[in-house]
Amino acid sequence: MRYVGRTLGIGLNSGRPFAFYLLCSRSFPNRRAVVEGNAVYILNQTETDNPYVSYPVVRLTKDYAVVTNGLHTDFIAQALDWEKPRKALVHVLDALDYERDDYNTPRIAGIIQRGERRGWLGFVGRDKLWVRELELEEGKAFLTATYSIDSFEEVEMSFSTARELAERAMRLPFENRVLAIGVVERKEEWELGTAE
Ligand SMILES: NC(=O)c1ncn([C@@H]2O[C@H](COP(=O)(O)O)[C@@H](O)[C@H]2O)c1NC=O
């Protein structure tokens, strides 16, 4: 199995867009996902000076669901008030850049839009910045990760609830899985589910 670190994906299930986050971590395995209104937060449960291990991981707006591995979640969600997903990703990822930790850990991000069969992925590392608009495919997800994945990969994914999606993400063949979060478009709202 590979160690890929933080992982996120976007896809289409029963004609509706979905997104997931899979937190894999060697160094900070003691974490929780807390749902609070229209956001989900990752909270590290041990004392640390590391500024990158507790953050808003999901932010839901009327039209968009944003999933990322850091504080850029809320910057991207705010940028979506005045610009389209591609530009929001380019602007925020370029502005915040990769993390200044021992690993130069990349920032990754995914966006899905209500009623849309397209989705967006973004990545900024020490030596690259890319943003992709993708045609989502039924029963599949496009995923990217902080380490060891070149650009993005495709995986089969079907489920019936957001919680099942999170459970499915927890079964991805990556090392040091800690927790997962699923986001699914429903008629008037977004459905959230978590798994550990
Ligand atoms: N977002 C996260 O959950 C997260 N967890 C760990 N990091 C960073 O990545 C470094 C390596 O962590 P790990 O060995 O768990 O892959 C940590 O020292 C920290 O700076 C994170 N930063 C970005 O992924």
The ligand as an SDF file (V2000), in Angstrom:
LIG
                    3D

 24 25  0  0  0  0  0  0  0  0999 V2000
   -4.0370   18.7610    6.7030 N   0  0  0  0  0  0  0  0  0  0  0  0
   -3.6340   17.8200    7.5270 C   0  0  0  0  0  0  0  0  0  0  0  0
   -4.4380   17.0820    8.0870 O   0  0  0  0  0  0  0  0  0  0  0  0
   -2.1970   17.6300    7.7960 C   0  0  0  0  0  0  0  0  0  0  0  0
   -1.7210   16.7000    8.5960 N   0  0  0  0  0  0  0  0  0  0  0  0
   -0.3950   16.8070    8.6060 C   0  0  0  0  0  0  0  0  0  0  0  0
   -0.0330   17.8440    7.8090 N   0  0  0  0  0  0  0  0  0  0  0  0
    1.3520   18.3090    7.5920 C   0  0  0  0  0  0  0  0  0  0  0  0
    2.0530   17.2460    6.9700 O   0  0  0  0  0  0  0  0  0  0  0  0
    3.1980   16.9010    7.7630 C   0  0  0  0  0  0  0  0  0  0  0  0
    3.4280   15.4330    7.6460 C   0  0  0  0  0  0  0  0  0  0  0  0
    2.3520   14.7680    8.2640 O   0  0  0  0  0  0  0  0  0  0  0  0
    2.1820   13.1740    8.1000 P   0  0  0  0  0  0  0  0  0  0  0  0
    3.4770   12.5720    8.5040 O   0  0  0  0  0  0  0  0  0  0  0  0
    1.0510   12.8090    9.0230 O   0  0  0  0  0  0  0  0  0  0  0  0
    1.8560   12.9080    6.6500 O   0  0  0  0  0  0  0  0  0  0  0  0
    2.8840   17.3860    9.1780 C   0  0  0  0  0  0  0  0  0  0  0  0
    4.0590   17.6870    9.8770 O   0  0  0  0  0  0  0  0  0  0  0  0
    2.0620   18.6310    8.9130 C   0  0  0  0  0  0  0  0  0  0  0  0
    2.8870   19.7440    8.7020 O   0  0  0  0  0  0  0  0  0  0  0  0
   -1.1220   18.3620    7.2680 C   0  0  0  0  0  0  0  0  0  0  0  0
   -1.1440   19.3620    6.3370 N   0  0  0  0  0  0  0  0  0  0  0  0
   -1.6320   19.1610    5.0880 C   0  0  0  0  0  0  0  0  0  0  0  0
   -2.0200   18.1610    4.5950 O   0  0  0  0  0  0  0  0  0  0  0  0
  1  2  1  0
  2  3  2  0
  2  4  1  0
  4  5  1  0
  4 21  2  0
  5  6  2  0
  6  7  1  0
  7  8  1  0
  7 21  1  0
  8  9  1  0
  8 19  1  0
  9 10  1  0
 10 11  1  0
 10 17  1  0
 11 12  1  0
 12 13  1  0
 13 14  2  0
 13 15  1  0
 13 16  1  0
 17 18  1  0
 17 19  1  0
 19 20  1  0
 21 22  1  0
 22 23  1  0
 23 24  2  0
M  END
$$$$
